[in-house]
Amino acid sequence: LLPTHTRRSKETEALQQFSTPVPLGLAAVTAAAITPADRVLEPSAGTGLLAILAEISGGTLLLNELAGTRAGLLSLLFPAITVTRFDAAQIDDHLDPGILPSIVLMNPPFSVLAKVSGRISDAGCRHVGSALARLAEGGRLVAITGASFSPELPSWRESFVSLQEHGRLVFTAAINGAVFAKHGTTVETRLTVIDKLPADNPGTLPESAGTATDVATLIAWIDKHVP
């Protein structure tokens, strides 16, 4: 049994810090297919729920977290790792050039940016774009975002075409909001997988697998559609 996460601080609310539910984290790690040879970057590492799953899978961790309280917690949980504290929406601009992860696992804020007031509709896209730029060639990015960040929506089509100029969209599926209920929100989410390999045609985008009603369904789709 796991505790609920329905009470959050003002900082948590302001920065949209929704901890990743363990079942959804398992789905993300399944899609990432982490091996002991991988360096795994988590740009918005939060309280380490994704990071610990990546570590259990054998990956070497590269952790970044802007929020001071959460960064301090990560340092306690992973004492052998230096936790950086950069704005993850610009992670590629800040990390040392020699840091090249082969895997990116991310659950970024859906619609807020650091030091910017109000709702920013493309916040998640900015986080994904910067992380993809930092990813090593041939690497894999797995992102948990808002469900609306979909290649099938006309408002996001050009953004995904632009992303496909740098990596290939492999898989995307929405997840019913009930998955996050015990973590203080029922917003629908989306799992997206991008491999940093040339897309045959950046303008050709794969269809979404649909909306999974539970994580078991999502993992079954990943097993079927993600190589």
C-alpha beads as a LAMMPS data file, in Angstrom:
LAMMPS data file: protein, C-alpha beads

227 atoms
226 bonds

1 atom types
1 bond types

-500.0 500.0 xlo xhi
-500.0 500.0 ylo yhi
-500.0 500.0 zlo zhi

Masses

1 110.0

Atoms # bond

1 1 1 0.000 0.000 0.000
2 1 1 1.233 3.487 -0.868
3 1 1 0.231 6.771 0.829
4 1 1 -1.923 9.281 -1.003
5 1 1 -0.515 12.627 -2.121
6 1 1 -3.492 14.964 -1.920
7 1 1 -1.977 17.804 0.151
8 1 1 0.643 19.986 -1.501
9 1 1 2.628 23.106 -0.607
10 1 1 2.345 26.454 -2.377
11 1 1 5.649 25.687 -4.160
12 1 1 4.321 22.334 -5.303
13 1 1 1.169 23.963 -6.669
14 1 1 3.045 26.824 -8.347
15 1 1 5.569 24.560 -10.082
16 1 1 3.041 21.787 -10.855
17 1 1 5.067 19.216 -8.937
18 1 1 2.919 16.104 -9.240
19 1 1 4.888 13.057 -8.139
20 1 1 4.798 10.207 -10.621
21 1 1 2.583 7.314 -9.439
22 1 1 4.645 4.134 -9.169
23 1 1 2.542 2.160 -11.708
24 1 1 2.905 4.953 -14.263
25 1 1 6.615 5.114 -13.483
26 1 1 6.872 1.394 -14.185
27 1 1 5.212 1.975 -17.555
28 1 1 7.707 4.735 -18.354
29 1 1 10.673 2.567 -17.349
30 1 1 9.267 -0.311 -19.416
31 1 1 9.140 1.971 -22.456
32 1 1 12.667 3.236 -21.773
33 1 1 14.116 -0.316 -21.757
34 1 1 16.983 0.752 -19.484
35 1 1 20.131 -1.398 -19.318
36 1 1 23.256 -1.160 -17.110
37 1 1 25.001 0.546 -20.039
38 1 1 22.615 3.525 -19.954
39 1 1 23.094 6.992 -18.476
40 1 1 19.619 8.145 -17.459
41 1 1 18.812 11.847 -17.205
42 1 1 15.765 12.989 -15.285
43 1 1 15.533 16.766 -15.859
44 1 1 12.753 17.359 -13.282
45 1 1 13.587 14.613 -10.813
46 1 1 11.195 15.705 -8.052
47 1 1 11.228 13.295 -5.112
48 1 1 13.022 10.531 -6.993
49 1 1 10.148 8.166 -7.785
50 1 1 11.201 7.766 -11.418
51 1 1 14.888 7.891 -10.534
52 1 1 14.737 4.949 -8.145
53 1 1 12.998 2.822 -10.777
54 1 1 15.700 3.744 -13.286
55 1 1 18.390 2.843 -10.749
56 1 1 16.737 -0.514 -10.026
57 1 1 16.794 -1.140 -13.788
58 1 1 20.566 -0.712 -13.721
59 1 1 20.968 2.759 -15.199
60 1 1 23.482 5.369 -14.046
61 1 1 21.559 8.431 -12.878
62 1 1 21.929 12.074 -13.905
63 1 1 19.497 14.090 -11.771
64 1 1 18.355 17.697 -12.034
65 1 1 15.748 19.473 -9.902
66 1 1 15.183 23.224 -9.668
67 1 1 13.133 23.264 -6.443
68 1 1 15.377 23.516 -3.384
69 1 1 13.444 21.240 -1.033
70 1 1 13.151 18.471 -3.582
71 1 1 16.779 18.813 -4.687
72 1 1 17.823 18.434 -1.053
73 1 1 15.711 15.310 -0.701
74 1 1 17.283 13.840 -3.843
75 1 1 20.753 14.472 -2.418
76 1 1 19.775 12.510 0.687
77 1 1 18.268 9.659 -1.320
78 1 1 21.156 9.470 -3.801
79 1 1 24.236 10.644 -1.836
80 1 1 26.692 9.470 -4.496
81 1 1 25.115 11.749 -7.123
82 1 1 25.576 15.491 -7.549
83 1 1 22.079 16.865 -8.142
84 1 1 22.093 19.883 -10.451
85 1 1 19.534 22.687 -10.002
86 1 1 18.904 24.129 -13.451
87 1 1 15.683 25.197 -15.138
88 1 1 14.759 21.956 -16.911
89 1 1 13.044 23.828 -19.741
90 1 1 16.570 24.902 -20.747
91 1 1 18.459 21.823 -19.591
92 1 1 20.497 21.504 -22.784
93 1 1 21.841 25.034 -22.345
94 1 1 23.025 24.419 -18.786
95 1 1 24.532 20.932 -18.545
96 1 1 28.231 20.421 -19.234
97 1 1 28.866 19.461 -22.881
98 1 1 30.284 16.090 -21.861
99 1 1 27.048 14.959 -20.211
100 1 1 25.266 12.884 -22.855
101 1 1 22.480 10.658 -21.522
102 1 1 21.356 7.658 -23.536
103 1 1 17.940 7.750 -21.829
104 1 1 15.777 10.673 -20.718
105 1 1 12.918 9.979 -18.300
106 1 1 10.743 13.002 -17.638
107 1 1 7.536 14.161 -16.012
108 1 1 7.839 17.930 -16.536
109 1 1 5.393 20.648 -15.453
110 1 1 2.519 20.597 -17.919
111 1 1 1.844 24.334 -18.235
112 1 1 4.179 26.419 -16.059
113 1 1 7.723 27.710 -16.463
114 1 1 10.166 28.840 -13.796
115 1 1 10.063 32.597 -13.094
116 1 1 7.169 33.107 -15.528
117 1 1 3.719 33.928 -14.170
118 1 1 0.525 32.515 -15.606
119 1 1 -0.250 29.458 -17.680
120 1 1 2.249 28.603 -20.455
121 1 1 0.560 26.214 -22.859
122 1 1 3.785 24.999 -24.490
123 1 1 5.752 24.496 -21.270
124 1 1 5.841 20.714 -21.603
125 1 1 6.916 20.969 -25.232
126 1 1 9.820 23.249 -24.282
127 1 1 10.974 20.756 -21.655
128 1 1 10.789 17.885 -24.152
129 1 1 12.599 19.840 -26.861
130 1 1 15.523 20.821 -24.633
131 1 1 15.886 17.298 -23.226
132 1 1 15.792 15.815 -26.730
133 1 1 18.546 18.199 -27.795
134 1 1 20.719 16.917 -24.940
135 1 1 19.990 13.212 -25.590
136 1 1 22.764 11.219 -27.262
137 1 1 22.244 10.086 -30.851
138 1 1 20.372 6.793 -30.864
139 1 1 19.044 7.419 -27.359
140 1 1 15.459 7.288 -26.133
141 1 1 13.275 9.912 -24.448
142 1 1 10.178 8.900 -22.481
143 1 1 7.946 11.754 -21.346
144 1 1 4.837 11.982 -19.192
145 1 1 2.912 15.110 -20.203
146 1 1 -0.603 16.472 -20.292
147 1 1 -2.904 14.443 -22.543
148 1 1 -3.452 17.445 -24.814
149 1 1 0.203 17.310 -25.940
150 1 1 -0.798 15.093 -28.839
151 1 1 0.417 14.934 -32.450
152 1 1 -3.201 14.429 -33.489
153 1 1 -4.278 17.886 -32.307
154 1 1 -3.857 20.552 -35.015
155 1 1 -2.457 23.009 -32.465
156 1 1 0.482 20.676 -31.750
157 1 1 1.115 19.201 -35.183
158 1 1 3.864 21.635 -36.188
159 1 1 5.583 21.202 -32.827
160 1 1 5.761 17.444 -33.347
161 1 1 6.949 17.875 -36.930
162 1 1 9.715 20.098 -35.544
163 1 1 10.598 17.495 -32.893
164 1 1 10.786 14.844 -35.623
165 1 1 13.542 16.843 -37.302
166 1 1 15.681 15.727 -34.343
167 1 1 14.112 12.419 -33.318
168 1 1 11.501 9.883 -34.342
169 1 1 8.139 9.731 -32.554
170 1 1 7.784 6.041 -31.707
171 1 1 4.704 5.879 -29.491
172 1 1 2.141 8.057 -27.756
173 1 1 -0.929 7.216 -25.692
174 1 1 -3.141 9.092 -23.259
175 1 1 -3.847 7.803 -19.751
176 1 1 -7.108 8.185 -17.846
177 1 1 -6.906 10.812 -15.106
178 1 1 -7.842 8.306 -12.416
179 1 1 -4.223 7.077 -12.489
180 1 1 -3.162 10.305 -10.738
181 1 1 -6.110 10.495 -8.299
182 1 1 -4.114 9.533 -5.201
183 1 1 -1.481 12.070 -6.155
184 1 1 -3.783 15.045 -5.884
185 1 1 -5.020 15.516 -9.445
186 1 1 -7.253 13.754 -11.948
187 1 1 -5.865 15.464 -15.043
188 1 1 -5.456 13.132 -18.018
189 1 1 -1.839 12.463 -18.939
190 1 1 0.096 11.121 -21.906
191 1 1 3.125 8.864 -22.318
192 1 1 5.279 9.654 -25.343
193 1 1 8.383 7.853 -26.614
194 1 1 10.868 9.545 -28.962
195 1 1 14.033 7.887 -30.282
196 1 1 16.856 10.181 -31.350
197 1 1 17.065 8.684 -34.814
198 1 1 16.228 10.390 -38.127
199 1 1 12.537 10.258 -39.011
200 1 1 11.917 8.976 -42.532
201 1 1 9.524 11.889 -43.050
202 1 1 9.189 14.465 -40.229
203 1 1 5.751 15.399 -41.536
204 1 1 4.393 11.872 -41.085
205 1 1 3.280 11.375 -37.489
206 1 1 2.155 8.067 -35.973
207 1 1 -1.362 7.828 -34.575
208 1 1 -1.950 7.773 -30.846
209 1 1 -2.593 4.304 -29.434
210 1 1 -5.689 5.726 -27.720
211 1 1 -6.549 6.391 -24.066
212 1 1 -5.558 3.688 -21.593
213 1 1 -8.035 3.214 -18.753
214 1 1 -5.367 1.694 -16.522
215 1 1 -1.624 1.168 -16.426
216 1 1 -1.879 -2.540 -17.277
217 1 1 -3.432 -1.598 -20.613
218 1 1 -0.759 1.034 -21.190
219 1 1 2.047 -1.455 -20.545
220 1 1 0.418 -3.958 -22.905
221 1 1 0.390 -1.284 -25.620
222 1 1 4.041 -0.480 -24.926
223 1 1 4.988 -4.155 -25.218
224 1 1 3.158 -4.333 -28.549
225 1 1 4.193 -1.063 -30.190
226 1 1 7.541 0.039 -28.702
227 1 1 10.575 -1.850 -30.035

Bonds

1 1 1 2
2 1 2 3
3 1 3 4
4 1 4 5
5 1 5 6
6 1 6 7
7 1 7 8
8 1 8 9
9 1 9 10
10 1 10 11
11 1 11 12
12 1 12 13
13 1 13 14
14 1 14 15
15 1 15 16
16 1 16 17
17 1 17 18
18 1 18 19
19 1 19 20
20 1 20 21
21 1 21 22
22 1 22 23
23 1 23 24
24 1 24 25
25 1 25 26
26 1 26 27
27 1 27 28
28 1 28 29
29 1 29 30
30 1 30 31
31 1 31 32
32 1 32 33
33 1 33 34
34 1 34 35
35 1 35 36
36 1 36 37
37 1 37 38
38 1 38 39
39 1 39 40
40 1 40 41
41 1 41 42
42 1 42 43
43 1 43 44
44 1 44 45
45 1 45 46
46 1 46 47
47 1 47 48
48 1 48 49
49 1 49 50
50 1 50 51
51 1 51 52
52 1 52 53
53 1 53 54
54 1 54 55
55 1 55 56
56 1 56 57
57 1 57 58
58 1 58 59
59 1 59 60
60 1 60 61
61 1 61 62
62 1 62 63
63 1 63 64
64 1 64 65
65 1 65 66
66 1 66 67
67 1 67 68
68 1 68 69
69 1 69 70
70 1 70 71
71 1 71 72
72 1 72 73
73 1 73 74
74 1 74 75
75 1 75 76
76 1 76 77
77 1 77 78
78 1 78 79
79 1 79 80
80 1 80 81
81 1 81 82
82 1 82 83
83 1 83 84
84 1 84 85
85 1 85 86
86 1 86 87
87 1 87 88
88 1 88 89
89 1 89 90
90 1 90 91
91 1 91 92
92 1 92 93
93 1 93 94
94 1 94 95
95 1 95 96
96 1 96 97
97 1 97 98
98 1 98 99
99 1 99 100
100 1 100 101
101 1 101 102
102 1 102 103
103 1 103 104
104 1 104 105
105 1 105 106
106 1 106 107
107 1 107 108
108 1 108 109
109 1 109 110
110 1 110 111
111 1 111 112
112 1 112 113
113 1 113 114
114 1 114 115
115 1 115 116
116 1 116 117
117 1 117 118
118 1 118 119
119 1 119 120
120 1 120 121
121 1 121 122
122 1 122 123
123 1 123 124
124 1 124 125
125 1 125 126
126 1 126 127
127 1 127 128
128 1 128 129
129 1 129 130
130 1 130 131
131 1 131 132
132 1 132 133
133 1 133 134
134 1 134 135
135 1 135 136
136 1 136 137
137 1 137 138
138 1 138 139
139 1 139 140
140 1 140 141
141 1 141 142
142 1 142 143
143 1 143 144
144 1 144 145
145 1 145 146
146 1 146 147
147 1 147 148
148 1 148 149
149 1 149 150
150 1 150 151
151 1 151 152
152 1 152 153
153 1 153 154
154 1 154 155
155 1 155 156
156 1 156 157
157 1 157 158
158 1 158 159
159 1 159 160
160 1 160 161
161 1 161 162
162 1 162 163
163 1 163 164
164 1 164 165
165 1 165 166
166 1 166 167
167 1 167 168
168 1 168 169
169 1 169 170
170 1 170 171
171 1 171 172
172 1 172 173
173 1 173 174
174 1 174 175
175 1 175 176
176 1 176 177
177 1 177 178
178 1 178 179
179 1 179 180
180 1 180 181
181 1 181 182
182 1 182 183
183 1 183 184
184 1 184 185
185 1 185 186
186 1 186 187
187 1 187 188
188 1 188 189
189 1 189 190
190 1 190 191
191 1 191 192
192 1 192 193
193 1 193 194
194 1 194 195
195 1 195 196
196 1 196 197
197 1 197 198
198 1 198 199
199 1 199 200
200 1 200 201
201 1 201 202
202 1 202 203
203 1 203 204
204 1 204 205
205 1 205 206
206 1 206 207
207 1 207 208
208 1 208 209
209 1 209 210
210 1 210 211
211 1 211 212
212 1 212 213
213 1 213 214
214 1 214 215
215 1 215 216
216 1 216 217
217 1 217 218
218 1 218 219
219 1 219 220
220 1 220 221
221 1 221 222
222 1 222 223
223 1 223 224
224 1 224 225
225 1 225 226
226 1 226 227
